Amino acid sequence: MESFLREIKTSILLTLVFGVLLCGAYPLAVWAGGQALFADKANGSLIVDQDGTVRGSALLAQSFTSEKYFQPRPSAAGIGYDASASSGTNLGPTSQKLTDSIKKRITSYRTANGLASDAPVPADAVTASGSGLDPHISVVNANLQSARVARVRAVSPDQVRMLIAKYTSDRDLGLLGEPTVNVLLLNRALDQGVK
């Protein structure tokens, strides 16, 4: 009986020690390290106006409906770009619904951007990302949209292409993935500098 009580006492003591360490000290250390080393990223990479108004996150796509803006990837998150309902379509490659939606998006993309009816369309312009919230588009996609944005804003296409280049992120670690453009940051830059 004495051995049993000693084992119970040891178990309770270890549970309390590990509870304090793993549910208190460790999360506190991770939080403090995040705040000290990269506070912006640890706090959601928020985009804040000069007056302190939060306009979004550089990590999440938003819907832009006006022709004067670059359009992000399509979204399957909730009703669209809903961060509380992040998801893909879950439609497989043999799904007729997926095929039909992509064909419809291709036609809409070509029409919106003044492209020929047989012009190639980048995959990221017509397919949703796995989360439905990817804020990036390919450089090819951005360049295809640049003529429309420049025309609607009555600015030089070269000005728009310079902004695309400025907001293009290189490959991760210099070799993984493809260069991408953050749509929210690019559209905000357009509003701030190219009217």
Sequence and secondary structure as in RCSB ss.txt:
>XXXX:A:sequence
MESFLREIKTSILLTLVFGVLLCGAYPLAVWAGGQALFADKANGSLIVDQDGTVRGSALLAQSFTSEKYFQPRPS
AAGIGYDASASSGTNLGPTSQKLTDSIKKRITSYRTANGLASDAPVPADAVTASGSGLDPHISVVNANLQSARVA
RVRAVSPDQVRMLIAKYTSDRDLGLLGEPTVNVLLLNRALDQGVK
>XXXX:A:secstr
 HHHHHHHHHHHHHHHHHHHIIIIIHHHHHHHHHHHHHHHHHTT EEE TTS EEEETTS     STTS      
 STTTT GGG       TT HHHHHHHHHHHHHHHHHTT  TT    GGGTS  SSS   EEEHHHHHHHHHHHH
HHHT  HHHHHHHHHHTEE  BTTTBS  EEEHHHHHHHHHHH  
